[in-house]
């Protein structure tokens, strides 16, 4: 009951709207028509509004009645979700699943598994978080995420259980008008030193370790999209995930450059599915982890 309002009254109201009449609703609900009429009369009396115009051959929803039917549908759907989440929790499914995703992680390979998760656990509230560099690991350790899909550099921390899923190839790129674009050979450390490198930084800990830094002129960004804008505008060079720059390279709006003795693995950076070792995953979390490993690990 919500105040003087009951879910049953709302269910009767919606059934009448769906079936088109009080008599059809009584058959649908397997109740006497008088009981259906009384439920609506009580609802109208408690709310102080007229839901049906009874002057014609059959009652018709009033304007406010049509609006309140829509509201009733929302309330009933919410109540059904409430019951479904409670039932799933009794069966061992976590009440919600929060997944943190690093900004450099390609989304396309994950879509199939995430769609399968929603189909297998349709009533599970799933929340996604994409933050700056270091955000996924921070959420895992803070307990606000159960699973992270992330890079772990320089290695996997001892408190994290991590499972390699795929590789994300990286490309060093500049705008076509940048001096490095016309170098004509792999860039050495001395070639890179005079030029600005556009670096992703941890927004919470800007002084944290940097990986792949090749010079001293650094412009730091916490947002991948804004860094991409500066890259296109010719302000510097950086390494970008290949899936984010392939179209721009093909279109000629970015130019790929080679770096002499580039420490970035040619096969790309490893993307992991990770969770805290001391925090066991629930049923849905374990299912997703198994599904990701099954579909992505060759």
Rosetta blueprint (number, residue, H / E / L):
1 X L
2 X E
3 X L
4 X L
5 X E
6 X L
7 X H
8 X H
9 X H
10 X H
11 X H
12 X H
13 X H
14 X H
15 X H
16 X H
17 X H
18 X H
19 X H
20 X L
21 X L
22 X H
23 X H
24 X H
25 X H
26 X H
27 X H
28 X H
29 X H
30 X L
31 X L
32 X L
33 X H
34 X H
35 X H
36 X H
37 X H
38 X H
39 X H
40 X H
41 X H
42 X H
43 X H
44 X H
45 X H
46 X H
47 X H
48 X L
49 X L
50 X L
51 X L
52 X E
53 X E
54 X L
55 X L
56 X L
57 X L
58 X L
59 X L
60 X E
61 X E
62 X L
63 X H
64 X H
65 X H
66 X H
67 X H
68 X H
69 X H
70 X H
71 X H
72 X H
73 X H
74 X H
75 X H
76 X H
77 X H
78 X H
79 X H
80 X H
81 X H
82 X H
83 X H
84 X H
85 X H
86 X H
87 X H
88 X H
89 X H
90 X H
91 X L
92 X L
93 X L
94 X L
95 X L
96 X E
97 X E
98 X E
99 X E
100 X E
101 X E
102 X E
103 X L
104 X L
105 X L
106 X L
107 X L
108 X H
109 X H
110 X H
111 X H
112 X H
113 X H
114 X H
115 X H
116 X H
117 X H
118 X H
119 X H
120 X H
121 X L
122 X L
123 X L
124 X L
125 X E
126 X E
127 X E
128 X E
129 X E
130 X E
131 X E
132 X L
133 X L
134 X L
135 X H
136 X H
137 X H
138 X H
139 X H
140 X H
141 X H
142 X H
143 X L
144 X L
145 X L
146 X L
147 X E
148 X E
149 X E
150 X E
151 X L
152 X L
153 X L
154 X L
155 X L
156 X L
157 X L
158 X L
159 X L
160 X E
161 X E
162 X E
163 X E
164 X E
165 X E
166 X E
167 X E
168 X E
169 X L
170 X E
171 X E
172 X E
173 X E
174 X E
175 X L
176 X L
177 X L
178 X L
179 X H
180 X H
181 X H
182 X H
183 X L
184 X L
185 X L
186 X L
187 X E
188 X L
189 X H
190 X H
191 X H
192 X H
193 X H
194 X L
195 X L
196 X L
197 X E
198 X E
199 X E
200 X E
201 X L
202 X L
203 X L
204 X L
205 X L
206 X L
207 X L
208 X L
209 X L
210 X L
211 X L
212 X L
213 X L
214 X L
215 X L
216 X L
217 X L
218 X E
219 X E
220 X E
221 X E
222 X L
223 X L
224 X H
225 X H
226 X H
227 X H
228 X H
229 X H
230 X H
231 X H
232 X H
233 X L
234 X L
235 X L
236 X L
237 X E
238 X E
239 X E
240 X E
241 X E
242 X H
243 X H
244 X H
245 X H
246 X H
247 X H
248 X H
249 X H
250 X H
251 X H
252 X L
253 X L
254 X L
255 X E
256 X E
257 X E
258 X L
259 X E
260 X L
261 X L
262 X L
263 X L
264 X L
265 X L
266 X L
267 X L
268 X L
269 X E
270 X E
271 X E
272 X E
273 X E
274 X E
275 X E
276 X E
277 X L
278 X L
279 X L
280 X L
281 X L
282 X L
283 X H
284 X H
285 X H
286 X H
287 X H
288 X H
289 X H
290 X H
291 X H
292 X H
293 X H
294 X H
295 X H
296 X H
297 X L
298 X L
